Amino acid sequence: MTNKFNISYERSGGFMGQTISCEVNSDELPHDLRNHLSEWLQHTPSTNLEQTPASDPYPDHFKYVLKINGHNMQEFTFSESDLPKKLIPLFNFLNLHTRQKQKKRRR
């Protein structure tokens, strides 16, 4: 992966069935999160990774889609129960980033 990359993020589902999404570039990520993501990507197959089972036993769980566009495009889909522990801080950051952008649009 190159030093610069873009992330497209989407979280859908949950009890309310709401979808939130945002796009950020690597410069917007805190240094530690950028490092965690880079390290995780080095140990993950470069092909698309589908982690969500065909019939999720927890229909109210969130579904997460992470698209990373750097040297090549990678797309990862996870159910709430299958999030890689190393990436949970990244998903927390992206959720907060999305809420902050939504608040700015409402003003």
Buried (B, 14 or more C-beta within 10 A) or exposed (E): BEEEBBBBBBBEBBEEEEEBEBBBEBEBBEEEBBEBBBEBBEEEEEEEBEBBEEEBEEEEBBBBBBBBBBEEEBBBBBBBEBBBEEBEBBBEBBBEBBEEBEEEEEE
